[in-house]
Amino acid sequence: MSGRGEPQARGPLLRLGEWCARHFLIVFMVWLAALAALAALAALAALAALAALQGLNKAVGGSFSDNFTLPGTQSLTGLDVLKAHNPAAGGYATPVVLHDAAQPLTAFSSQIGGTVSALQGLPHVLAATNPLLVSPTTAGPLSADGRTAYITVRFDIPPTTLDNDYLNGVNQAVAPLRAAGVEVEYGGPLGELARPQPNDTLSEGIGFAAAVVLLAGFGSILAAALPLLAALVGVVTGLAWLGLLATAFTFSTVSPTLATMIGLGVGIDYCLFLLTCHRQNVMDGMDVAVSAGRAVATSGRAVLVSGCTVIIALAGLWASGISFVGKLGTAAALTVVTAVLSALTLAPALLGLAGRRIDRYHVRTPVAEKAPDTTENKAGWHRYSQRVERHPWRFLAGGLVIVGILAIPLFSIRLGRIGDGADPTSFTDRRAYDLMSTAFGPGSNGPLTVVVNGTRVPPTDWNTLVHQVTVALTNLPGAASVSPLQTTTDGDVLTATVIPTASPQAASTTDLIDHLKDSVLPKAVAGTAAHGYVTGTTAVQVDFADLLTSRLPLIIAIVVGLAFLIILTVFHGLPVALKAALLILASIAASYGVVVAVFQWGWGGPTLGVNGTVPIESYVPMMMFAIVFGLSMDYEIFLLSRAHEAWLRTGDPHHSVAHALEITARVITCAALIMTSVFAAFIISENIVVKMLGLGLAVSVLIDATVIRLVLVPATMTLLGKNNWWTPRRLDRLLPRLDAEGHDGPGSGSSA
């Protein structure tokens, strides 16, 4: 790396790197002790939570679950009204679907009755309805041919928050039906609880194929193995922290996988930047420990800046106001923290252990980072950087065209909740979905409950209210059926069940919910003191998507503003900071477009194991934006620090950009290919959200490191010339002086 002269002062990072390299055994013991302590604490916390669960007979502590609450939304307000006036009709409903292809289910009436009674006796069950004793006022609960039915089970807490052992009681309750040959499947939240535990070991293993990229890029076997080992230790430590926190707080089921994806990606990248600097120093004859310290003092500082940026961006997800999303960011941030710690301590310790043997075992002549004036670099990237310097307008136009084409699908993005119908058929909730769709129509998987609170309606106006609501719900567009109005036992609340014509994830179902909320119910209660609500699982999911959609611009503003301030503070260049913020937007827009085309448009979705087309999971764009912003800062700071250093040394704005591109292009490309392979490996996961995040992040990194970082950034900076580093004098005096890679040099180079 550039700037290899001895620093004027032995800063803390340099001393830390040297100490870790010289005392690598102590560093290894500290990391092992930390892992053992975390594992022990997690085990003790899990035992304490289990004891509390058994003592209180209710769900306490934390877990991994996709349950979330949205206080103040109309769907949950309606659910609270229903709970208050008729607890048995409230709660969280989930279907237990029964099917027999040979004969009507009436032949199993005794087994069904016994199953219903057993389900009613389970903890947390408010009610269970016998489908053979219910008059089918809507689509169900017994099909026209009598061969499919569903038992509606209502829980006082979300079933997904229950322990997996709870399923033992459910399985025992339905055992007589299964013994009689009836197919029994669990739908809705209970089906989600019954899903097999996520196992992305294969994805993680494929992700470590990044070693092939490292071998191809640098030629050394040990040099390829060290970043992988350091990143793996960092990820395992971060996951141990997450497991400990999960004993007290509930995290999403995708949290461990997401944390693994991010931890592996940034961990390998961070170690790679240090390793590249260290290996070149060793090749140049520097002492191993001194070289490791120098790498930590220079590239390690960039790692620290980049890591803090990623963590701050992930913490910004709490601005969504939804703890479910905020905790996803927290889970990912944990492995970023441990990745940074691993890069600054464990990586130099491993370098100290390897010593000068780091390039002894190689598949070709080992290379690290040569200065641009060496003969090794007078080809390849050197010629490319010269072409960009000579024809910046061509490269700028070509890059913008590519990004623009990829971003086209973004304009048709539709956020929502991915339904059970897109899951693999190995999931019980997917099989329940198919049985329900065949027997009762796809909308039966997402029934809507209309709740009209008439507590404050005087008796003289009650008949008027009933008439208005009945008329409003008659011939409802987008509804397959509407049940007759029912009154709660206290006589204060009206309820009705609306079955949409389409599946829960369909756009027409969302339109039906919005029509009910915004038009039908307000008109139905007009002139009275009543209030109308639409509730049910599907309505809650629509409210969740609406809330995230409204908060996404705030998250984008925070993250883009943060990028602008960081670049401005580090490099004291107003145009280069503005350019960085705008290009981050371009990068994320292109990656959003690819995700929409694949999953929402169906261009390749079936190939990835997705059944049909699906909306974009409502929190995926927010997560992608925060993560991609943080990751893109790795390459941005790495490239800009080289250009800024060359500009300060030579005063030549065009040559400095070409110089930076030439000496960083190979490292950036290699790092991006590694991170892309890590993320892309998760596309084979059975979890569709993980597939979506894996593809989105892989595409984002690839676009950012190629089209953005190697085409648009150098082309734009070449066109801006010396204006890249311009800052008004007054602003320049207010900004702190930071050095991204710890090089001592002249001032910022800003001018009035």
C-alpha positions in Angstrom: 0.0 0.0 0.0 1.1 3.6 -0.4 2.3 5.6 2.5 4.7 3.0 3.8 7.0 5.5 5.4 7.4 5.2 9.2 4.7 7.2 10.9 5.9 10.2 12.9 4.3 8.9 16.1 3.5 5.4 17.3 -0.2 5.6 17.5 -2.4 3.2 19.4 -3.4 1.2 16.3 0.2 0.7 15.3 1.1 -0.4 18.9 -1.9 -2.7 18.9 -1.0 -4.4 15.7 2.6 -4.9 16.7 1.7 -6.3 20.1 -0.8 -8.7 18.7 1.7 -10.0 16.1 4.4 -10.5 18.8 2.0 -12.1 21.4 -0.2 -14.1 19.1 -0.7 -16.9 21.6 -2.2 -14.5 24.2 -4.5 -13.1 21.5 -5.7 -16.6 20.6 -6.3 -17.5 24.2 -8.3 -14.3 24.8 -10.6 -15.0 21.8 -11.1 -18.6 22.9 -11.9 -17.5 26.4 -14.4 -14.9 25.1 -16.1 -17.6 23.0 -16.3 -20.0 25.9 -17.6 -17.3 28.3 -20.3 -16.3 25.8 -21.4 -19.9 25.2 -21.6 -20.4 29.0 -23.6 -17.3 29.6 -26.0 -18.1 26.8 -26.6 -21.6 28.2 -27.2 -20.2 31.7 -29.6 -17.6 30.3 -31.5 -20.2 28.3 -31.9 -22.4 31.4 -33.2 -19.4 33.4 -35.7 -18.5 30.7 -36.8 -22.2 30.6 -37.3 -22.2 34.3 -39.3 -19.0 34.1 -41.4 -20.5 31.3 -42.2 -23.6 33.3 -43.0 -21.6 36.4 -45.3 -19.0 34.8 -46.7 -21.3 32.1 -46.5 -18.5 29.6 -44.1 -17.2 27.0 -41.3 -15.1 28.6 -37.8 -14.1 27.7 -36.7 -13.9 24.1 -36.4 -16.1 21.1 -36.1 -16.1 17.3 -39.6 -15.3 15.9 -41.2 -13.3 13.0 -43.8 -11.9 15.3 -44.1 -8.1 15.5 -46.4 -5.5 16.9 -47.5 -2.2 15.4 -49.0 -0.2 18.2 -51.5 2.4 17.0 -52.3 0.8 13.7 -55.9 0.3 12.8 -55.5 -3.5 12.4 -54.2 -4.0 15.9 -56.6 -1.5 17.4 -59.4 -3.6 15.8 -57.9 -6.7 17.3 -57.8 -5.1 20.7 -61.5 -4.1 20.4 -62.4 -7.7 19.5 -60.4 -9.1 22.4 -62.0 -6.7 24.9 -65.6 -7.5 23.9 -65.2 -11.2 22.9 -61.9 -12.8 24.0 -62.8 -16.2 22.5 -63.3 -14.5 19.1 -60.1 -12.4 19.4 -56.5 -13.6 19.8 -54.4 -15.0 17.0 -56.2 -17.4 14.7 -54.5 -20.2 12.8 -56.1 -23.1 10.7 -55.4 -26.8 11.3 -56.3 -28.2 7.8 -57.8 -31.6 7.4 -58.1 -33.5 4.1 -59.0 -37.0 3.0 -59.1 -37.9 -0.6 -61.0 -41.2 -0.2 -64.2 -40.2 1.7 -65.9 -37.2 3.3 -64.6 -36.0 6.7 -68.0 -36.7 8.3 -66.7 -40.3 8.5 -64.2 -39.1 11.1 -66.5 -37.0 13.2 -65.5 -38.7 16.5 -61.8 -38.2 15.8 -62.4 -34.6 14.8 -64.4 -34.0 18.0 -61.7 -35.5 20.1 -59.0 -33.5 18.3 -61.0 -30.2 18.9 -61.4 -31.0 22.6 -57.7 -31.8 22.9 -56.7 -28.6 21.2 -59.0 -26.6 23.4 -57.2 -28.0 26.4 -53.8 -26.8 25.4 -52.2 -23.8 27.1 -52.7 -20.4 25.4 -55.7 -21.7 23.3 -58.7 -19.5 23.6 -61.0 -21.6 21.4 -61.0 -24.3 18.7 -64.0 -24.7 16.4 -65.3 -28.0 15.1 -65.8 -27.6 11.3 -68.5 -30.2 11.2 -70.7 -28.2 13.7 -70.3 -24.8 12.1 -72.7 -23.4 9.5 -70.6 -22.5 6.5 -71.7 -18.8 6.1 -68.5 -18.1 4.1 -66.0 -20.2 2.2 -65.5 -23.0 4.7 -64.8 -24.5 7.2 -66.1 -27.6 5.3 -65.6 -27.9 1.5 -68.5 -28.6 -0.8 -67.3 -32.2 -1.4 -66.8 -32.7 2.4 -63.2 -33.9 1.9 -61.4 -30.8 3.2 -62.0 -28.8 6.4 -60.1 -26.6 8.8 -60.2 -26.2 12.6 -59.8 -22.6 13.5 -57.6 -22.4 16.7 -57.3 -19.1 18.5 -54.3 -18.4 20.7 -54.0 -15.7 23.4 -50.4 -15.0 22.2 -48.8 -15.3 18.7 -48.1 -19.0 18.1 -44.7 -18.1 16.6 -43.5 -17.0 20.0 -44.2 -20.4 21.6 -41.4 -22.9 22.1 -41.0 -25.7 19.5 -41.8 -28.2 22.3 -45.3 -26.8 22.2 -45.8 -28.6 19.0 -45.7 -31.9 20.8 -49.0 -31.2 22.4 -50.5 -30.1 19.1 -49.2 -33.3 17.4 -50.7 -35.4 20.2 -54.1 -33.7 19.8 -54.2 -34.5 16.0 -52.7 -38.0 16.4 -56.1 -39.8 16.2 -56.9 -38.2 12.9 -53.5 -39.0 11.4 -53.8 -42.6 12.7 -57.1 -42.8 10.8 -55.4 -41.8 7.6 -56.5 -38.1 7.5 -53.9 -35.6 6.2 -53.4 -32.9 8.8 -51.4 -29.7 8.0 -50.8 -26.6 10.1 -51.4 -23.3 8.4 -50.7 -19.7 9.4 -48.5 -18.8 12.4 -48.8 -22.4 13.8 -47.4 -23.7 10.5 -44.5 -21.2 10.7 -43.7 -22.5 14.2 -43.7 -26.1 12.7 -41.3 -25.2 10.0 -37.9 -27.0 10.1 -35.2 -24.9 11.8 -33.3 -22.8 9.2 -30.1 -24.5 8.2 -27.9 -22.5 5.9 -24.8 -24.5 6.6 -24.5 -25.3 2.9 -24.8 -21.7 1.9 -22.2 -20.7 4.4 -19.9 -23.5 3.1 -20.4 -22.4 -0.5 -19.6 -18.9 0.7 -16.2 -20.0 1.7 -15.5 -20.8 -1.9 -14.2 -17.2 -1.7 -10.9 -18.9 -1.0 -10.7 -19.7 -4.7 -11.0 -16.0 -5.5 -8.3 -15.2 -3.0 -6.0 -17.9 -4.4 -6.6 -16.6 -7.9 -6.1 -13.0 -6.8 -3.0 -13.4 -4.7 -1.5 -16.8 -5.4 -0.8 -17.7 -1.7 -2.5 -20.5 0.1 -1.9 -19.2 3.6 -2.8 -15.7 2.5 -6.1 -17.0 1.2 -6.9 -19.0 4.4 -6.1 -16.3 7.0 -9.0 -13.9 6.1 -11.4 -16.8 6.0 -10.3 -18.0 9.4 -10.3 -14.6 11.0 -13.8 -13.8 9.5 -15.2 -17.1 10.7 -14.0 -16.6 14.3 -15.5 -13.1 14.2 -18.9 -14.4 12.9 -19.0 -17.2 15.5 -18.3 -14.7 18.2 -21.0 -12.3 16.9 -23.5 -15.2 16.7 -22.7 -16.1 20.3 -23.5 -12.6 21.3 -26.8 -12.7 19.4 -27.7 -16.0 21.0 -27.1 -14.5 24.4 -29.3 -11.5 23.6 -32.0 -13.8 22.1 -32.5 -15.2 25.6 -33.9 -11.9 26.7 -35.2 -10.3 23.5 -37.1 -11.7 20.5 -35.3 -11.5 17.2 -36.5 -12.4 13.7 -35.8 -15.9 12.5 -33.7 -14.6 9.7 -31.5 -12.7 12.1 -28.8 -15.4 12.5 -28.6 -15.9 8.8 -28.5 -12.2 8.1 -25.8 -11.7 10.7 -23.7 -14.5 9.2 -24.0 -13.0 5.7 -22.9 -9.6 6.8 -20.2 -10.9 9.2 -18.6 -13.1 6.6 -18.7 -10.5 3.9 -17.2 -7.6 5.9 -14.9 -9.8 7.9 -13.2 -11.2 4.8 -13.0 -7.7 3.3 -11.5 -6.1 6.3 -8.9 -8.8 6.8 -8.1 -8.7 3.1 -7.3 -5.0 3.2 -4.9 -5.5 6.1 -3.4 -8.6 4.5 -2.6 -6.9 1.2 -0.7 -4.1 2.9 1.2 -6.5 5.2 2.3 -8.9 2.5 3.7 -6.2 0.4 5.6 -4.8 3.4 7.0 -8.3 4.1 8.0 -8.7 0.4 9.8 -5.4 0.7 11.9 -6.8 3.6 10.1 -5.2 6.6 10.0 -7.0 10.0 6.9 -9.1 10.3 5.6 -7.6 13.6 6.4 -4.0 12.4 4.6 -4.8 9.1 1.5 -6.1 10.9 1.5 -3.0 13.1 1.9 -0.7 10.0 -1.0 -2.5 8.3 -3.3 -2.0 11.4 -2.2 1.7 11.6 -3.0 2.4 8.0 -5.5 0.0 6.5 -6.8 -0.8 10.0 -7.9 2.8 10.4 -9.9 2.6 7.2 -11.4 -0.7 8.5 -12.3 1.1 11.8 -13.9 4.1 9.9 -15.8 1.7 7.5 -16.9 -0.6 10.3 -18.2 2.3 12.4 -20.1 3.5 9.3 -21.7 0.2 8.8 -22.7 0.0 12.4 -24.2 3.5 12.4 -26.1 2.7 9.2 -27.6 -0.4 10.7 -28.4 1.4 13.9 -30.3 3.9 11.8 -32.9 1.2 11.1 -34.3 2.0 14.5 -35.5 5.3 12.9 -38.2 3.1 11.3 -39.9 3.1 14.7 -40.5 -0.7 14.4 -38.5 -2.8 16.9 -38.7 -5.8 14.6 -36.7 -3.9 11.9 -34.4 -2.3 14.4 -33.5 -5.6 15.9 -32.6 -7.0 12.5 -30.1 -4.1 12.2 -28.8 -4.8 15.7 -28.3 -8.5 14.9 -26.3 -7.6 11.8 -24.3 -5.0 13.7 -23.1 -7.5 16.2 -21.2 -9.5 13.7 -19.8 -6.2 12.1 -18.4 -5.2 15.6 -16.8 -8.6 16.0 -15.5 -8.5 12.4 -13.8 -5.2 13.1 -12.3 -6.5 16.4 -11.1 -9.6 14.6 -9.4 -7.6 11.9 -7.6 -5.3 14.3 -6.5 -8.1 16.8 -6.9 -11.6 15.5 -5.7 -10.9 11.9 -2.3 -9.4 13.0 -1.9 -12.3 15.5 -2.4 -14.7 12.6 0.1 -12.7 10.5 2.6 -12.9 13.4 2.1 -16.7 13.6 2.6 -17.1 9.9 5.7 -14.9 9.9 7.6 -14.9 6.6 6.1 -18.2 5.7 2.9 -16.5 4.6 3.8 -16.9 0.9 5.7 -20.2 1.2 2.9 -22.3 -0.2 1.5 -20.9 -3.4 -0.2 -21.9 -6.6 1.5 -19.2 -8.6 3.9 -16.3 -8.0 2.5 -14.4 -5.0 1.5 -10.8 -5.5 0.2 -8.2 -3.1 0.1 -4.5 -4.0 2.7 -3.0 -6.2 3.2 0.7 -6.8 1.9 1.8 -10.2 5.4 2.6 -11.5 6.6 -1.0 -11.2 6.9 -3.2 -14.2 4.3 -5.6 -12.8 1.7 -3.0 -13.1 2.4 -1.6 -16.6 -0.4 -3.7 -18.0 -4.0 -4.6 -17.3 -5.3 -2.0 -14.8 -2.7 0.5 -15.8 -4.0 0.6 -19.4 -7.6 0.7 -18.1 -7.0 3.6 -15.8 -5.3 5.5 -18.7 -8.4 4.9 -20.9 -10.7 6.2 -18.2 -8.4 9.3 -17.8 -8.5 9.9 -21.6 -12.2 9.3 -22.2 -14.1 10.1 -19.0 -17.3 11.1 -20.8 -17.6 7.7 -22.5 -17.2 5.8 -19.3 -19.6 8.1 -17.4 -22.3 7.7 -20.1 -21.8 3.9 -20.3 -22.0 3.5 -16.5 -25.1 5.6 -16.3 -26.8 3.6 -19.1 -26.1 0.3 -17.3 -27.4 1.6 -14.0 -30.4 3.2 -15.6 -31.5 0.0 -17.4 -31.1 -2.1 -14.2 -33.1 0.4 -12.2 -36.1 0.4 -14.5 -38.1 -2.3 -12.6 -37.8 -0.2 -9.4 -40.6 2.0 -10.6 -43.1 -0.9 -10.3 -41.9 -2.1 -6.9 -44.7 -3.4 -4.6 -43.9 -4.0 -1.0 -45.8 -6.6 1.0 -45.6 -9.9 2.9 -44.6 -13.0 1.1 -47.3 -15.6 1.6 -47.1 -19.3 2.4 -47.9 -20.2 -1.2 -44.4 -19.3 -2.2 -42.7 -21.6 0.3 -41.3 -25.1 -0.5 -43.8 -27.9 -0.4 -41.7 -29.5 2.3 -43.2 -26.9 4.7 -46.5 -27.8 6.4 -47.9 -24.3 6.0 -47.3 -24.5 2.3 -49.3 -27.8 2.1 -52.0 -26.2 4.2 -52.1 -23.2 1.9 -52.5 -25.5 -1.2 -55.3 -27.5 0.4 -57.2 -24.3 1.4 -56.7 -22.8 -2.0 -58.1 -25.8 -3.8 -61.1 -26.3 -1.5 -62.1 -22.8 -0.7 -60.2 -20.4 -3.0 -56.8 -18.7 -2.5 -58.4 -15.9 -0.5 -59.4 -18.3 2.3 -55.7 -18.2 3.4 -56.0 -14.6 4.3 -59.5 -13.9 5.8 -60.2 -10.4 6.8 -62.2 -9.5 10.0 -64.3 -6.4 9.9 -64.8 -4.9 13.4 -67.2 -2.1 14.1 -67.0 -0.7 17.6 -70.4 0.6 18.5 -69.8 1.0 22.2 -70.8 4.7 22.1 -73.7 4.2 19.7 -77.1 4.8 21.5 -79.7 2.1 21.2 -81.9 4.3 19.0 -79.1 4.4 16.3 -78.1 0.7 16.5 -80.4 -0.5 13.8 -79.3 2.3 11.5 -75.6 1.3 12.1 -76.4 -2.4 11.3 -78.2 -1.4 8.1 -75.4 0.9 6.9 -72.7 -1.7 7.5 -74.7 -4.4 5.9 -75.3 -2.3 2.8 -71.6 -1.2 2.7 -70.4 -4.8 2.7 -72.8 -6.0 0.0 -71.3 -6.7 -3.4 -67.9 -5.7 -2.2 -65.4 -5.6 -5.1 -62.5 -8.0 -4.7 -64.4 -10.1 -2.1 -65.3 -13.7 -2.8 -67.7 -13.8 0.1 -68.8 -11.8 3.2 -70.4 -13.5 6.2 -73.5 -12.0 7.8 -72.9 -9.5 10.6 -72.4 -11.0 14.0 -72.8 -9.2 17.4 -70.4 -9.9 20.3 -71.9 -11.3 23.4 -72.0 -7.9 25.1 -73.9 -6.5 22.1 -71.5 -3.6 21.5 -69.4 -4.7 18.6 -70.3 -5.9 15.0 -68.0 -8.4 13.2 -68.0 -9.9 9.8 -65.5 -12.1 7.9 -64.5 -11.1 4.4 -62.8 -13.6 2.1 -60.8 -12.0 -0.7 -60.9 -13.4 -4.2 -57.1 -13.5 -4.5 -54.3 -14.8 -2.3 -53.1 -12.8 0.7 -50.0 -11.5 -1.1 -51.9 -10.4 -4.2 -52.1 -6.7 -5.0 -55.9 -6.9 -5.3 -56.1 -8.1 -1.7 -54.1 -5.1 -0.6 -56.4 -2.9 -2.6 -59.4 -4.5 -0.9 -58.0 -3.8 2.5 -57.2 -0.2 1.6 -60.7 0.2 0.1 -62.3 -1.1 3.3 -60.2 1.1 5.6 -60.3 4.3 3.6 -63.8 4.2 2.0 -66.2 1.4 2.8 -66.1 1.5 6.7 -65.9 5.3 7.1 -69.0 5.6 5.0 -70.7 2.7 6.8 -70.3 4.4 10.2 -70.9 7.9 9.0 -73.4 9.8 11.1 -72.8 7.5 14.1 -70.3 7.3 17.0 -69.0 4.0 15.8 -65.5 3.2 14.5 -64.6 0.6 11.9 -61.5 -1.5 11.6 -60.1 -4.2 9.3 -58.0 -6.8 11.2 -56.5 -10.3 10.8 -53.0 -11.5 9.9 -53.2 -10.2 6.3 -54.5 -6.7 7.4 -51.6 -6.5 10.0 -49.1 -7.3 7.3 -50.5 -4.6 5.0 -50.3 -2.1 7.8 -46.7 -3.2 8.4 -45.8 -2.7 4.7 -47.6 0.7 4.7 -45.7 1.9 7.8 -42.3 0.8 6.4 -43.1 2.4 3.1 -43.8 5.7 4.9 -40.6 5.4 6.9 -38.3 4.4 4.1 -37.6 8.0 2.8 -36.5 8.9 6.4 -34.1 6.0 6.5 -32.7 6.9 3.0 -32.3 10.6 4.0 -30.5 9.6 7.2 -28.2 7.1 5.5 -27.4 9.3 2.5 -26.8 12.3 4.8 -24.5 10.2 6.9 -22.5 9.2 3.8 -22.2 12.8 2.7 -21.0 13.9 6.2 -18.5 11.1 6.5 -16.8 11.7 3.1 -16.8 15.4 3.7 -15.3 15.1 7.1 -12.6 12.6 6.1 -11.6 14.2 2.7 -12.7 17.9 3.0 -14.1 17.8 -0.5 -17.7 19.0 -1.0 -18.1 17.8 -4.6 -16.6 14.4 -3.9 -18.9 14.0 -0.9 -21.9 14.9 -2.9 -20.8 12.5 -5.7 -20.4 9.7 -3.2 -24.0 10.2 -1.8 -25.5 10.3 -5.3 -23.7 7.2 -6.5 -24.8 5.2 -3.5 -28.4 6.1 -4.5 -27.6 4.9 -8.1 -26.1 1.7 -6.8 -29.1 0.8 -4.6 -31.6 1.7 -7.3 -30.0 -0.7 -9.7 -29.9 -3.5 -7.2 -33.6 -2.9 -6.2 -34.5 -3.1 -9.9 -32.8 -6.5 -10.2 -34.6 -7.8 -7.1 -38.0 -6.6 -8.4 -37.4 -8.2 -11.9 -36.4 -11.6 -10.4 -39.0 -11.9 -7.6 -41.9 -9.6 -8.4 -41.8 -9.9 -12.2 -40.8 -13.6 -12.0 -37.7 -13.3 -14.2 -35.9 -16.3 -12.7 -37.9 -16.7 -9.5 -38.9 -20.3 -10.2 -35.3 -21.1 -11.0 -34.4 -19.9 -7.5 -37.1 -22.1 -5.9 -39.8 -19.5 -5.6 -43.4 -20.6 -6.4 -44.9 -17.9 -8.7 -44.3 -14.1 -8.3 -44.1 -12.5 -4.9 -44.1 -8.9 -3.6 -40.9 -7.5 -2.2 -40.8 -8.3 1.5 -41.6 -5.0 3.2 -38.4 -4.7 5.3 -36.0 -6.0 2.6 -35.4 -2.6 0.9 -34.8 -0.9 4.2 -32.3 -3.6 5.3 -30.6 -3.6 1.9 -30.2 0.2 1.9 -28.5 0.3 5.3 -26.2 -2.7 4.6 -25.2 -1.7 1.1 -24.4 1.8 2.2 -22.1 0.5 4.8 -20.4 -2.0 2.5 -20.0 0.6 -0.3 -18.1 2.8 2.1 -15.3 0.2 2.3 -14.5 0.6 -1.4 -15.2 4.4 -1.4 -12.8 5.2 1.4 -10.2 2.7 0.0 -10.3 4.4 -3.4 -10.7 8.0 -2.3 -7.8 7.8 0.2 -5.4 6.8 -2.6 -6.7 9.5 -4.9 -6.5 12.1 -2.1 -3.0 11.1 -1.1 -1.8 11.3 -4.7 -3.5 14.7 -5.1 -1.7 16.0 -2.0 1.6 14.7 -3.2 1.5 15.6 -6.9 -1.2 18.3 -7.3 -2.2 16.6 -10.5 -6.0 15.9 -10.2 -6.2 13.6 -13.3 -3.2 11.5 -12.6 -4.1 11.1 -9.0 -7.4 9.5 -10.0 -5.8 7.2 -12.5 -3.1 6.3 -9.9 -5.8 5.4 -7.3 -7.7 3.3 -9.7 -4.7 1.5 -10.9 -3.4 0.4 -7.5 -6.8 -0.4 -5.9 -8.8 -1.9 -8.8 -7.5 -5.5 -8.3 -8.0 -5.4 -4.5 -11.5 -3.9 -4.8 -12.5 -6.4 -7.5 -11.2 -9.4 -5.6 -12.9 -8.2 -2.4 -16.1 -7.6 -4.2 -16.0 -11.1 -5.8 -15.5 -12.6 -2.4 -18.4 -10.7 -0.8 -20.6 -11.4 -3.8 -19.9 -15.1 -3.6 -20.7 -15.1 0.2 -24.0 -13.3 -0.4 -25.0 -15.2 -3.5 -24.5 -18.5 -1.7 -27.5 -17.8 0.4 -29.8 -17.8 -2.6 -30.1 -21.5 -2.2 -31.7 -21.1 1.2 -35.3 -22.3 1.6 -36.2 -19.1 3.3 -37.5 -16.7 0.5 -36.5 -13.6 2.5 -33.0 -14.9 2.8 -33.0 -15.6 -1.0 -34.1 -12.1 -1.6 -31.5 -10.5 0.7 -28.8 -12.8 -0.7 -29.5 -11.9 -4.3 -30.0 -8.2 -3.5 -26.8 -7.8 -1.5 -24.8 -9.9 -4.0 -26.0 -7.7 -6.9 -25.5 -4.5 -4.9 -21.9 -5.3 -4.1 -21.2 -6.4 -7.7 -22.7 -3.2 -9.2 -21.0 -1.0 -6.6 -17.6 -2.5 -7.0 -17.6 -2.6 -10.8 -20.0 -0.1 -12.4 -19.9 2.5 -9.6 -16.4 2.2 -8.1 -14.4 1.3 -11.3 -16.3 3.3 -13.9 -18.5 6.1 -12.6 -16.4 7.2 -9.6 -13.1 7.6 -11.6 -14.9 9.1 -14.6 -16.7 11.6 -12.4 -13.6 12.5 -10.5 -11.6 12.9 -13.7 -14.2 15.4 -15.0 -14.3 17.3 -11.7 -10.5 17.6 -11.6 -9.2 19.7 -8.8 -12.7 20.7 -7.9 -13.1 17.3 -6.2 -11.3 18.6 -3.1 -12.9 22.1 -3.0 -14.5 23.2 0.3 -15.4 26.7 1.3 -12.8 28.1 3.7 -15.4 28.7 6.5 -16.7 25.1 6.3 -13.2 23.7 6.0 -12.2 25.4 9.3 -15.2 23.9 11.0 -14.6 20.3 9.9 -12.4 18.1 12.1 -9.1 16.7 10.6 -9.3 12.9 10.1 -7.0 10.7 8.1 -8.7 7.6 6.7 -5.5 5.5 6.6 -3.3 7.3 9.0 -0.9 8.9 6.6 0.8 12.0 7.7 0.8 14.6 5.1 -0.2 18.2 4.3 -3.5 19.7 4.8 -6.7 18.7 3.2 -6.0 20.5 0.0 -9.3 22.3 0.1 -9.5 25.7 -1.2 -11.9 28.6 -1.0 
